[in-house]
Amino acid sequence: QVQLVESGGGLVQAGGSLRLSCVASRSIFSFGIMAWHRQAPGKQRESVAQITIDGRTDYLDSVKGRFTISRDNAKNTVYLQMNSLKPEDTGVYYCNLASKFWGQGTQVTVSS
């Protein structure tokens, strides 16, 4: 079992930036893909960004060029740097490990 704890969410104006962190309770090196998902009110959860063990990344089209996912295996941590935030980025952001383990989520609210 792995516990994931997200942090870094908050309230920001449109155009601002936030950096989310997700710390795992044990080594993530062997777990493969780590990802960030989000769920806006009244909408289904969607994948925002994912990163493989060797650093290959993939992004939701609407966040390409604005969001950057990275991982630090030594610190058991994955990050999501979010720039040029838009109101439509508002939602609860969840960390996911190997499509099995989920964090509790962190709220991101972008005001217009």
N, C-alpha and C positions, 0 to 999 in steps of 0.2 A: 504494500500500500504506500502511496505517496500523497503527502499533503502539499497543496499549492496555496500560497498566500500572495494576493495581488495588493498593490498599493500605487499611489500616485494620481488617482483620479481627483476630480474637483470641478469647480465652476470656472469657466474661462470665457472671455469674449471671443467672438468670431475673429479669425486671423491669429489667434494666440496659439500657444504650444503647451503640451503636457508630455511627461515621460512616465509611462507605466512600467512597473517592475513586477515580476512574478518569481518568488523564491520557492524552490522545492525543498522538501524535508530530507531528501537524499540525492545521491548523484543522478544527474539527468543524462550523463554521457551516452548510456547504452539505450536510451529510450527512443531515439529516432526523432520524429517530427514533434516540434513544439509549435503552438499556434495561439493566436489571439482571436477570439470571437466577440461579437457584440450582439446585444438585443435591445432594440428600441421599443418604446411602449407600443403595445398592440401589434408588434411585428415578430416574425420568427427570428431565431438566433441565426446569425450568419458569420461565416469565416471572414476575417479581415486580413490576416497575414499569417504565414507559416514559414518555418525555417527548419532545414534538415540538419543532421549531425555535421555535415561538411559545409554548412553555411549557405546552401542554396535557398533562395527565398521566392515566395509567391505572394501576390497581393490581390485583394479585391480591386476591380478596375477603378472604383470611385475614390480609392485612397492612394493609388499609384502616384509617386512623385511627392507625396505629402507625408506618408508614414514610412517608418523604417523599423524593421524587426531585427533584433540581434540577440545572441546568446553568449553567456559566459559559463562554460561548463565547469570551470574551476570554482565558481561561486554558486553553481546550481541555479542560475538566474537567467531569465529571458526578459528582454525589454521591448517596449514599443514606444518609439519616439514619434509623436504626432505633432506636425506643424501645419500651419495654415488651416486651423480647425474651422469647421463649418457647423451651423446649427444641426444639420442632418447627421453629424457624427455623434450626436447625443445618444446615450444609451448606457447600459451596464456592460462593461468589458470583462470578459472571462478568459483566464489562461487555461490552456488545454495541453495535456501531455500524452502523446502517443494515442490520441483518440480515446483514452480511457479515463484519465483523471482530470477533474475540474477544480478550479478555485471557486471561491465564494462570490467573486465579482467585485468590481470597483466602479462607482458611478462617475460618468463623464457627462457634464452638462455644458453645452456651448450656447451662449446667449448671442442674439443678433444685435 
